[in-house]
Amino acid sequence: MTLYNVTGWGKGKTTSAIGISVRALANEEKVLFIQFLKDGSDGGLRYLDYFNKDFTHIYQGTKGFNIENCERFWLRARQAIKTIKPNLVILDEMNVALDNNLLGKTFEELIEEIKELAKDRDVYITGRINNHYK
C-alpha cells in the first residue's frame, strides 16, 4: 500500500485528488472517491462518475457533520472499499473529519485500519490539518 496525505492551507487538495483519479482511470484502474463532509455537488466528480464505469463516487451529504453521522459514513466507506476493490482509494476531507474528532479514533488508529482494508491499493487522503499531528 502507498499512502499519500495531502494537506495544507488554501485550495488544490481535492483538485489534486481528481487529477490522480483521472491518471488512474487512464491506466484502466478502478477508483473509489470517498468524500467526507461534502455534499457531492462537484461537477468534475459527477462527470467522472457518469462517464466512467471504473469510477465510483460516494459522499457524506449534509445531514449534519457529527460523530454519529461520520462514523456511520466511515462504515459505509469501508464496505465500499471491500466490495468495489478499487486500485485507488481517495479519502477526501478525511483529515478534517479526524481533526474535528468526528470519527471516534486517532489518526494512527485510522491508518492501521486503512492498512488492513487497502493492503494492495494506493490511498490518497486530503484535508487541512490543525490538531492531530501534535
N, C-alpha and C positions, 0 to 999 in steps of 0.2 A: 504494500500500500504506500502510495505517496500522498502526503498531506500538505496542502497549501493553506496558509492562513493569511488572508489579505485584509489588512486593517489600515486605519489612518483617518485623518480628518479630510473633509472635502468629498468631492464626487469621484466616481470611477470604479468603485468596488464591484457593484452589480454589473456594470458595463463590461468590466474585465471578465467576469464570470460568464457573461453572454458570449464574449469572444472565444473563450476557452471551449464553450459548448459548441459553437459553430465549427471550430477546428476539429473537435472530436467527431461531430456528425459528418464532416467532410471525409473523415477516415473510417466511416461506416461503423462507428461505435454508438452504443446506447447511452443516452444522457438522461439523468433524473435531476431536475431542477426544483429544489425544495425551498420555498420562501417563508421564513418566519416573519411575523409582524408586518405583513404586506397583504394587500387585497387582490393581487393577481391581475391588476389592470395594465401592466406593462405591455405595450403594443408589440414590441420585439419578441417577447416571450410567447404571446398569443400567436404570433405569426409562425414561430418555430413549432409550436405545439400543433397548429393546424396543418402545416405543410410537411412535417417530417414524422414518419411513423416511429422513428427511433428516439424521439424526444418526448419526455413526459414532464409536465409542469404541475406541481401541486403547491397550494399556498394556503396560509392560515385563515385568511379572511379578516373581517373586522368585528368579530363577535365579542371582543374585549381581550386585551392583552394582559391576562392574569396568569398566575401559576397553573391553575386548573386547565385552562384552555391551551396553554403552551405545552404542558405535559401530555395532554391528550393528542395534540398535533404531532408531538415527537413520536408517540406510539404509532400514529398513522404513517409518519415518515419512515420509521423503522420497518414497518410492514411493507411499504412500497419498495424499499431497498432490497428486502428479501425476495419479494415477488418478481420485480422487474429485472433484477440482476444487472444493473447498468455498469458500463465501464467507467463512467464518470458520475460522481455524485456532487452536486452543488448544494451547499447548505448556506443559502443567502440570508444574511442578517442573524445568523445563529449567535455570533459574538455578542450582539446587542441583547438577545434573549438571555444569554448566560450572564452578561454583565449586570443585568437587572434582576438576577436571581429568579427567572421565570421558568427554569427547567428543573429546579429542585436538586441540582447537582453541581459539582465544581467543574471547571474546565478540564482538569486532569481526569476526573471520573468519566466525563463525556468522551474524551479522546480514547480512553480504554474501551468504551462501549462501541465507538466508531471503528476502532481497530478490529474488534471481533466481528462486527457487521460487514465491513468492507475490506476484507483481507486482500483481495486481488484487484482492488479498484483504486482509482485516483479520487481523492476527496478534496474539495475546494470550499473553504469556509470563509465567509465575508462578514463584515460589520465592524463598526467603530468599537474600540475597547477603551473603557475608562478605569475599571476597577479590578478585573480578575487576574491580572498579572503582577500582583503585589509580592 
